[in-house]
Amino acid sequence: MTKRPHNKFQGLPSKEQILEFIRASENVVGKREIGKHFRLKGQEKIALKALLKDMAEEGLIDGKKSAFHRMGGVPKVTVLRVVDIEDGEPIAIPETWQPDDATPPPRLRVIERKKQAALRKGDRILARTEEAGKGWLAHPMRKLPSTEGALLGIVEFDRSGQAWLAPVDKKIRSSARVSDVGQAEEGQLVLAEPAGRGRNSTVKVTEVLGDPLAPRSYSLIAIHKYGIPFNFPDEVLDEADEATRLALSEEQREDLRNVPIVAIDPADARDHDDAIWAEPDGKGGFRAIVAIADVSFYVRPDSKLDREARKRGNSVYFPDRVVPMLPEVLSADVCSLKEGEDRAAMACHLHIDAGGRVTDWRFTRALVRIAGNIAYEDAQAAIDAGDAPENLRNLWDAWALLAKARADRDPLELELPERRVILDEQGKIAEIAVRERLDAHRVVEDFMIAANVAAAKALESKASPVVYRIHEPPTREKLIALREYFESIGKNLALGQVITPSLFNRMIKDIGDPSEKGLVMEAVLRSQTQAYYGPKNAGHFGLALGSYAHFTSPIRRYSDLLVHRALVDSFGLEQPKPKSKAIPAHSGLSDKDRDDLGKITDAISVTERRAMEAERDTIDRYVAAWLSARVGEVFKTRITGVQKFGFFATIVSLGGDGLVPISTLGREYFRYDEAAHALIGEDSGESYTVGDVLDLRLAEANPLTGALKFELPEGGGSQKVEPRGRRPERKPRTNKGPKKDRQGKHVVGQRGRPGNIRHQGRGKKR
């Protein structure tokens, strides 16, 4: 290669040089910055792209082509949230953290500028980060608006009479000093707001919510923690009442009231979005109708009702309540498809051929009168008993064809158990069980998928805006982590091949042991990207579909409402102008919707994730409450994550994740093998590896935070009941000097620095 006179680097830089440049750079580093720094040209830039890809596969770097950082590190510029104040210095964590839930986010020490207002717990900042020794530093660039409302916690008093706000979020480990307790009493759940600054920062109670262990408190905690709007403004309720008086035009709607359409839903369903019908076409196929509540008729663009629905983004479902996207007069009454009631619907007419392919579709606004609201279990029981009415038998026969086409498509099949919390009439937990998966669920699911695909393709045919439901393939980083997991259990995942759902399905199908199959399904699920909404199609990897939109649940998802509005515009389905001047005339997409579709889809993707986290947190609290009476019992568990400080395990039959601290594993020193996801005893070679099934004793269960803690029964590692895969080879310990914790302090055995420990409920700080 010809030597360039002004380039001190000879050709392509080494991996070590690139890593050093990324580490030392004060700015965001992407492929362009690397090429510029090393003065690369022409073919060298092409070679750099391949080199960076190799480095990502080897786990050396993480990120996208526009911003790289060291694998396991923190981006150079990112959003942080202050979670603690230690010795007067703010401690922050990344607001978004990609590794799996068992991997804790790094804690960054925030270096505040002298003229900058002091940061408080809960503040959000955009910061430049740097790695310093074994830790991370953050240099604030600007403070960002808060995304959280008031602080939520339990009032406690110490021996001196000082009030403290104990957190109900298991990610927050310390209490806040209360300067003004107001009318709150010890042990009550309260809302509070920050008061004071810096070292003198405190909180003051603003509202008393009551008994934190009352049946309805667990969902209330999640509602306040995630800032979920749960009260409708009066003007929105008034507009909803006005909308219920809209007249349904028989002339402008297709009359389907004599078609025996049925809605099959959970027995405890609070609203009914969808209903289905099918009949043979005489040629081996079926004609079918998927009727969906015509929410767009009642909720018009730019109305107060519409703005509130957009802000919520979706309904949120808890075991004891639902926080609806729309006022209940619409969501649970006028829009809900109820048996024997005339209802406005958006009808998707489908033709299913003998091979199960949907060959034709059309959309109309219709009048329907549902023939029956049937629970999944009742529909399944009627089919199994052989005495189901003709409309149900037709649905099952049509589904047999749809299932045939689904099998040909071979979407991702992950049959993972879903926990269901069953409450008694007083709102107390009667049972926590795994929800049974029936053919009835699959019937409805496949009809909904067919209608969703039809909606996306129908809008594409008109070059209309589409709110796509997008699920991108797994990232290379996720696939590398999955490959490492497979290697740890003696299996192989070659990354040189095209990654498809079929590949994962074949791997799962080849596993005979049900326990191992469940583990692999969970690992594959962790490798998947988060689905989201967007106006630019990127396909749906999990369903193996090229075009997919959400059309079937406009009562509870704003995305579906936007799809309905686009269909109204594209297929000329506008209804006569309302007589009420308070209700906008147009029920299709507004010009603003068309222009800001990307902004809208970003926002509703965020509200969807918020709802999922709130629902999961609430289930965790219910599970912890259910288990709090069983502390001391031994459960069969499976290890789901391993870290330096211990491992996480979940109860096999119930769910509920808990920590086993490394300090409880005995006097032996355990080495953390990151590649093998294992803790390995230095002397005995005893290992605790992701996937191991073992007996653990429940040591703590905190309903307020949803946190569980396990410990080994007497006998320690001898209680392991199902060793998983190959054990990692034991590496000799070369440094025989005193052991140190992450702060560099000498410790005895593997014990690190103790944290604050507090009793459950009304206990004191100690």
Residue pairs with C-beta under 8 A, 6 or more apart in sequence:
1 10
1 11
3 10
4 39
6 39
7 39
9 17
9 38
9 39
11 44
12 38
12 40
12 44
12 47
12 48
12 51
13 21
13 34
13 38
15 51
15 55
15 60
17 38
18 34
18 51
18 52
18 55
18 61
19 60
19 61
19 70
21 29
21 34
21 37
21 38
22 29
22 61
22 68
22 69
22 70
23 70
23 131
25 33
25 76
26 76
26 128
26 130
27 33
27 76
28 66
28 67
28 75
28 76
28 77
29 67
29 68
29 69
29 76
30 65
30 66
30 67
30 68
31 45
31 48
31 49
31 52
31 65
31 66
31 68
34 40
34 48
34 52
34 68
35 44
35 45
35 48
38 48
40 48
52 61
52 65
52 68
53 476
55 61
56 62
56 71
56 476
56 477
56 480
57 476
57 480
57 495
59 71
59 477
59 480
60 70
60 71
61 68
61 69
61 70
61 71
62 68
62 69
62 70
62 71
62 72
62 73
62 477
63 69
63 75
67 75
67 76
69 75
69 76
70 131
71 477
72 99
73 106
73 131
74 94
74 106
74 108
74 129
74 131
74 136
75 94
75 129
76 128
76 129
76 130
77 126
77 127
77 128
77 129
77 141
78 94
78 95
78 126
78 127
78 129
79 94
79 95
79 96
79 124
79 125
79 126
79 127
79 144
80 92
80 93
80 94
80 95
80 108
80 110
80 124
80 125
80 126
80 127
80 129
80 138
81 92
81 93
81 94
81 95
81 122
81 123
81 124
81 125
82 90
82 91
82 92
82 110
82 119
82 120
82 121
82 122
82 123
82 124
82 125
83 91
83 92
83 93
83 107
83 121
83 171
83 172
84 90
84 91
84 107
84 121
84 172
84 173
84 174
85 91
85 120
85 121
85 199
85 201
88 198
88 199
89 109
89 110
89 112
90 109
90 110
90 112
90 119
90 120
90 121
90 123
91 107
91 108
91 109
91 110
92 107
92 108
92 110
92 125
92 127
92 138
93 105
93 106
93 107
93 108
94 105
94 106
95 124
97 103
97 105
98 477
100 526
100 641
101 641
101 657
102 640
102 641
102 642
102 643
102 648
103 641
103 643
104 643
106 136
107 135
107 136
108 127
108 129
108 135
108 136
108 137
108 138
109 135
109 136
109 137
109 138
110 119
110 125
110 127
110 137
110 138
110 139
110 140
111 137
111 138
111 139
111 140
112 118
112 119
112 140
113 140
116 140
117 143
117 197
118 197
118 198
118 201
119 125
119 140
119 143
120 194
120 197
120 201
121 176
121 194
121 201
122 146
122 148
122 151
122 194
123 143
123 146
124 143
124 144
124 145
124 146
124 147
125 138
125 140
125 141
125 142
125 143
125 144
126 140
126 141
126 142
126 144
127 138
127 139
127 140
127 141
128 138
128 139
128 141
129 136
129 137
129 138
129 139
130 136
130 137
130 139
131 137
134 742
134 744
147 227
148 227
149 191
149 224
149 227
150 191
150 192
150 193
150 206
150 207
150 224
151 165
151 176
151 191
151 192
151 193
151 194
151 203
152 167
152 168
152 169
152 189
152 190
152 191
152 192
152 221
152 224
152 225
153 165
153 166
153 167
153 168
153 175
153 176
153 189
153 190
153 192
154 165
154 166
154 168
154 187
154 188
154 189
154 190
154 212
154 704
154 761
155 163
155 164
155 165
155 166
155 178
155 181
155 184
155 185
155 186
155 187
155 188
155 190
155 205
156 163
156 164
156 165
156 166
156 175
156 186
156 187
156 758
156 762
156 763
156 764
156 765
157 163
157 164
157 186
157 764
158 164
158 764
158 765
159 764
162 177
162 178
163 177
163 178
163 181
164 175
164 176
164 177
164 178
164 765
165 175
165 176
165 177
165 178
165 190
165 192
165 203
165 205
166 175
166 704
166 758
167 173
167 174
167 175
167 176
167 705
168 189
168 212
168 221
168 225
168 704
168 705
169 225
169 705
170 702
170 705
170 706
170 707
173 755
173 756
174 756
175 756
175 758
175 765
176 192
176 201
176 202
176 203
177 202
177 203
178 192
178 202
178 203
178 204
178 205
179 195
179 196
179 202
179 203
179 204
180 195
180 204
180 205
181 204
181 205
182 190
182 204
182 205
182 206
182 208
183 205
183 208
184 190
184 205
184 208
186 762
187 211
187 212
187 761
187 762
188 208
188 209
188 210
188 211
188 212
189 208
189 209
189 210
189 211
189 212
189 217
189 220
189 221
190 205
190 206
190 207
190 208
190 209
191 205
191 206
191 207
191 209
191 224
192 203
192 204
192 205
192 206
193 203
193 204
193 206
194 201
194 202
194 203
195 201
195 202
195 203
195 204
196 202
209 217
209 220
209 224
210 217
211 217
212 221
212 704
213 625
213 703
213 704
213 761
215 320
215 423
215 426
215 427
215 428
216 320
216 321
216 427
218 318
218 320
218 618
218 621
218 622
218 625
218 703
219 318
219 319
219 320
219 321
219 618
221 617
221 618
221 621
221 704
222 228
222 318
222 614
222 615
222 617
222 618
222 621
223 230
223 316
223 323
223 614
225 614
225 617
226 610
226 613
226 614
226 617
227 610
228 312
228 316
228 323
228 610
228 611
228 614
229 308
229 311
229 312
229 323
230 323
232 240
232 308
232 327
233 304
233 308
235 304
236 304
236 305
236 308
236 327
237 327
237 329
239 303
239 304
239 305
239 582
239 583
240 298
240 305
240 326
240 327
240 329
240 330
241 329
242 580
242 582
242 583
243 298
243 299
243 305
243 330
243 334
243 583
244 298
244 329
244 330
244 333
244 334
245 580
246 297
246 298
246 578
246 580
246 583
247 579
248 342
248 344
248 367
249 575
249 576
250 367
252 365
252 575
252 576
253 344
253 364
253 365
253 366
253 367
253 575
254 347
254 364
254 365
254 366
254 367
255 366
255 367
256 289
256 291
256 345
256 347
256 366
256 367
256 368
257 342
257 367
257 368
257 369
258 369
259 277
259 289
259 368
260 277
260 371
260 389
260 391
261 275
261 276
261 277
261 289
261 291
261 368
261 370
261 371
261 391
262 275
262 276
262 277
262 370
262 371
262 372
262 373
262 374
262 379
262 391
262 392
262 395
263 272
263 274
263 275
263 276
263 337
263 339
263 370
263 372
263 373
263 374
264 276
264 374
264 375
264 376
264 379
264 440
264 443
264 444
265 272
265 373
265 374
265 375
265 376
266 375
266 376
267 375
267 376
267 377
267 378
269 373
270 317
270 322
270 324
270 331
270 332
271 315
271 322
271 324
271 331
271 332
271 335
271 336
271 555
271 556
272 293
272 336
272 337
272 338
272 370
272 373
273 292
273 293
273 336
273 337
273 552
273 553
273 554
273 555
273 556
274 290
274 291
274 292
274 293
274 337
274 444
274 448
274 552
274 553
275 290
275 291
275 337
275 345
275 368
275 370
276 288
276 289
276 290
276 291
276 395
276 443
276 444
276 447
277 288
277 289
277 291
277 391
277 394
277 395
278 286
278 287
278 288
278 289
278 352
278 391
278 394
278 395
278 397
278 398
279 286
279 287
279 394
280 286
280 287
280 394
280 397
281 287
281 351
283 353
283 354
284 353
284 354
285 351
285 352
285 353
285 354
285 401
286 351
286 352
286 394
286 397
286 398
286 401
287 349
287 350
287 351
287 352
288 349
288 350
288 351
288 352
288 398
288 447
288 450
289 347
289 348
289 349
289 350
290 347
290 348
290 350
290 447
290 448
290 450
290 451
290 552
291 337
291 345
291 346
291 347
291 348
291 366
291 368
292 345
292 346
292 347
292 348
292 451
292 551
292 552
292 553
292 554
292 560
292 564
293 335
293 336
293 337
293 343
293 344
293 345
293 346
293 554
293 555
294 335
294 343
294 344
294 345
294 346
294 365
294 366
294 554
294 564
295 326
295 330
295 335
295 554
295 555
295 560
295 561
295 564
296 346
296 554
296 561
296 564
296 565
296 568
296 587
296 588
297 344
297 365
297 575
297 587
298 305
298 330
298 334
298 335
298 344
299 305
299 306
299 309
299 326
299 330
299 561
300 306
300 583
300 584
300 585
300 586
300 587
301 565
301 584
301 586
301 587
301 588
301 589
301 590
301 592
301 593
302 584
302 590
302 592
303 583
303 584
305 326
305 327
309 325
309 326
309 558
309 561
310 558
310 600
310 603
310 604
312 323
312 325
312 558
312 607
313 325
313 557
313 558
313 603
313 604
313 606
313 607
313 608
313 610
313 611
314 325
314 556
314 557
314 558
314 604
314 607
314 608
314 611
315 322
315 323
315 324
315 325
315 331
315 555
315 556
315 557
315 611
316 322
316 323
316 611
316 614
316 615
317 615
318 614
318 615
318 618
319 421
319 422
319 423
319 618
319 619
319 622
320 423
320 427
324 331
324 332
324 555
324 556
325 331
325 555
325 556
325 557
325 558
326 335
326 555
330 555
331 555
331 556
335 343
335 344
335 554
335 555
336 343
336 555
337 343
337 345
337 368
337 370
337 373
338 370
338 373
339 370
339 371
339 372
339 373
340 369
340 370
341 369
341 370
342 367
342 368
342 369
343 367
343 368
343 369
343 370
344 365
344 366
344 367
345 365
345 366
345 367
345 368
346 363
346 364
346 365
346 366
346 551
346 554
346 564
346 567
346 573
347 363
347 364
347 365
347 366
347 368
348 361
348 362
348 363
348 451
348 454
348 455
348 551
349 361
349 362
349 363
349 364
350 358
350 360
350 361
350 450
350 451
350 454
351 358
351 359
351 360
351 361
352 358
352 359
352 398
352 401
352 402
352 450
353 359
353 401
354 401
355 401
355 404
355 405
356 401
356 402
356 403
356 404
356 405
356 406
356 408
357 405
358 450
358 453
358 454
361 454
361 457
361 458
363 454
363 455
363 458
363 567
363 571
363 573
364 573
365 568
365 573
365 575
371 391
374 392
376 438
376 440
376 441
376 444
377 438
377 440
379 388
379 392
379 440
379 443
380 438
380 439
380 440
382 388
382 389
382 392
383 392
383 393
383 396
383 439
383 440
388 396
395 443
395 447
396 439
396 443
398 447
399 439
399 442
399 443
399 446
399 447
402 446
402 447
402 450
403 442
403 446
406 446
406 449
409 543
409 544
409 545
410 500
410 501
410 502
410 505
410 544
411 501
411 542
411 543
411 544
411 545
412 501
412 504
412 505
412 524
412 528
412 541
412 542
412 543
412 544
413 501
413 505
413 508
414 508
414 521
414 524
414 525
415 437
415 521
416 518
416 521
416 522
416 525
417 434
417 435
417 655
418 434
418 435
419 432
419 433
419 434
419 435
419 619
419 623
419 654
419 655
420 432
420 433
420 434
420 435
421 429
421 432
421 619
421 622
421 623
422 429
422 430
422 431
422 432
422 433
423 429
423 430
424 430
429 622
429 625
429 626
432 622
432 623
432 626
432 654
432 655
434 653
448 552
449 543
449 545
449 548
451 551
451 552
452 469
452 548
452 549
452 550
452 551
452 552
453 545
453 547
453 548
453 549
454 551
455 549
455 551
455 563
455 567
456 466
456 468
456 537
456 547
456 548
456 549
456 551
457 547
458 567
458 570
458 571
459 465
459 466
459 549
459 563
459 566
459 567
459 570
460 466
460 547
462 570
462 571
464 566
464 569
464 570
465 535
465 566
465 589
465 593
465 594
465 597
466 535
466 537
466 547
466 549
466 563
466 566
467 533
467 534
467 535
467 549
467 550
467 559
467 562
467 563
467 566
467 597
467 600
467 601
468 533
468 534
468 535
468 536
468 537
468 538
468 547
468 548
468 549
469 531
469 533
469 540
469 548
469 549
469 550
469 559
470 531
470 532
470 533
470 534
470 537
470 538
470 539
470 540
470 548
471 528
471 529
471 531
471 539
471 540
471 541
471 542
471 543
472 529
472 538
472 539
472 541
473 499
473 529
473 541
474 482
474 499
474 527
474 528
474 529
474 541
475 529
476 495
478 526
478 527
478 528
478 529
479 493
479 495
479 499
479 527
480 495
481 526
481 527
482 493
482 523
482 524
482 526
482 527
483 493
483 495
484 675
484 677
485 523
485 677
485 690
486 492
486 493
486 523
488 676
488 677
488 678
488 689
488 690
488 691
488 725
488 726
488 728
489 516
489 519
489 520
489 691
489 724
489 725
489 726
490 725
490 726
491 507
491 520
493 507
497 503
500 544
501 541
501 542
501 544
502 544
504 524
507 520
507 524
508 517
508 520
508 521
508 524
511 517
511 520
515 638
515 693
515 722
516 691
516 724
519 638
519 691
519 724
522 640
528 541
528 542
529 541
530 609
531 540
531 542
532 601
532 605
532 608
533 550
533 559
533 601
533 602
533 604
533 605
533 608
534 598
534 601
534 602
534 605
535 597
535 598
535 601
536 598
537 546
537 547
539 545
539 546
539 547
539 548
540 546
540 548
549 559
549 563
550 557
550 559
550 560
550 563
551 560
551 563
551 564
551 567
552 560
553 560
554 560
554 561
554 563
554 564
557 604
558 600
558 604
558 607
559 601
559 604
562 589
562 593
562 597
562 600
565 587
565 588
565 589
565 593
566 588
566 589
567 573
568 574
568 587
568 588
568 589
569 588
569 589
574 586
574 587
574 588
575 587
577 585
578 585
593 600
617 706
619 655
620 656
620 657
620 706
621 703
621 704
621 705
621 706
622 703
623 654
623 655
623 656
623 706
623 708
624 656
624 701
624 702
624 703
624 705
624 706
624 707
624 708
625 701
625 703
627 651
627 654
627 656
627 698
627 701
627 708
628 701
628 702
628 703
628 760
630 698
630 701
631 698
631 699
631 700
631 701
632 697
632 698
633 697
633 698
634 695
634 696
634 697
634 698
634 713
635 651
635 652
635 653
635 654
635 695
635 696
635 697
635 698
635 710
636 651
636 652
636 653
636 693
636 694
636 695
636 721
637 649
637 650
637 651
637 652
637 693
637 694
637 695
637 696
637 710
638 649
638 650
638 652
638 691
638 692
638 693
639 647
639 648
639 649
639 688
639 689
639 690
639 691
639 692
639 693
639 694
640 648
640 649
640 650
640 657
640 690
641 647
641 648
641 677
641 690
642 648
642 672
642 677
642 678
642 679
642 688
642 689
642 690
643 672
644 662
644 672
644 742
645 661
645 662
645 752
646 659
646 660
646 661
646 662
646 663
646 664
646 665
646 679
647 659
647 660
647 662
647 679
647 688
648 657
648 658
648 659
648 660
649 657
649 658
649 660
649 694
649 696
649 710
650 656
650 657
650 658
652 693
656 708
657 708
658 696
658 698
658 707
658 708
658 709
658 710
659 707
659 708
659 709
659 710
660 688
660 696
660 709
660 710
660 711
660 712
661 709
662 670
662 679
662 750
662 751
663 749
663 750
663 751
663 752
664 699
664 711
664 712
665 679
665 688
665 712
665 716
665 717
665 750
666 712
666 716
667 749
668 681
668 682
668 683
668 684
668 686
668 749
669 681
669 682
669 683
669 733
669 739
669 749
669 750
670 679
670 680
670 681
670 682
670 688
670 750
671 679
671 680
671 681
671 682
671 731
671 733
672 678
672 679
673 679
673 680
673 728
673 731
675 728
676 689
676 728
677 689
677 690
678 687
678 688
678 689
678 690
678 727
678 728
679 687
679 688
680 686
680 687
680 728
680 730
680 731
681 687
681 717
682 733
684 717
685 727
685 730
686 716
686 717
687 727
687 728
688 694
688 717
689 724
689 725
689 727
689 728
690 724
691 724
691 725
692 720
692 722
692 723
692 724
693 720
693 721
693 722
693 724
694 719
694 720
694 721
694 722
695 713
695 719
695 720
695 721
696 710
696 711
696 712
696 713
696 719
697 710
697 711
697 712
697 713
698 708
698 709
698 710
699 709
699 710
699 711
700 707
700 708
700 709
700 760
701 707
701 708
701 709
702 708
702 760
703 760
704 760
704 761
712 719
713 719
738 746
739 746
739 747
739 749
739 750
740 746
740 747
741 747
741 752
741 753
742 752
743 753
745 753
756 765
757 766
758 764
758 765
758 766
759 766
